[in-house]
Amino acid sequence: MRYIYTAPECQKCESLKERYKTQGLEYIE
């Protein structure tokens, strides 16, 4: 399980979430 920081209008955060979803990794925002 990973913790990621997200912010509004954060393109890097969105791509990170997409990558985690693609790899099937669980994460907490």
Secondary structure, DSSP 8 states (H G I E B T S, - for coil): -EE----TT-HHHHHHHHHHHHHT--EE-
